[in-house]
Amino acid sequence: MTLITNKYQTQLISSLIINNLHYNFIILNNKLIFTHSLNNNQLKDLHKLLKKSYYKYKLIK
């Protein structure tokens, strides 16, 4: 699963996810590649967190 972000928001989003949800991922340019699969509850939490912070992103499975 990959999360594509804007160029300058990648670092902000990665720290937000690590601090709040404790997910593991690899950062490549403007992509966050998760090292594990996410279930539906985790996806809902991720969407809720990113929408609450008004970040633009695209999630690719």
N, C-alpha and C positions, 0 to 999 in steps of 0.2 A: 504494500500500500504506500502511495506517495502523496505528499501534500506539497503543492506548488504555491509559492507565495510571491509577493512583489519583491524586487531586488533588495530594497532597503528595510523590509520588514522581517526578513528571515531570522535574524538574530533575536529580535524582540519576541517573535512567535515561539522560537525554540526555547527561550528562557521561560516564557509563560507556560508552555506545556510541561517542561521539566519541573517547574516549581509547583504547579497545581495538580497535574495528573500523573507525574512520575513515569512517563512513557519513554522507551529507548528508541533512538533513531540515529541515522547518519545524515549529516548535512553535506550536500553537494550543490554548490552555487545557490540557486534559489529553490532547491528541493529538499524536503525532509523525507527520508526513506525510513519507514518504520522497520525495526529488526524483528518484530513479532506481529502476528495477526491480531486485529482488533475485532472484538465482538460487537454486537449491536448496541449494548449499553455504553461501551467505551466510545463508540462513534457518536452517540448522542451527547455524551459529555464533552467530547471534543468540539462538536458543532456549537453547543451551547456556550462554551468558553470563548471560542473565536468570534461568534456573533455578538456576544456581550462586550467584547473589546473592539468591535467594529473593524476587524482586519479582513482584507480581501484574500481569498484563497481558493484553490481548486483541489479537490480530493479525487485521486485516481486509484481505482482498485486494481 
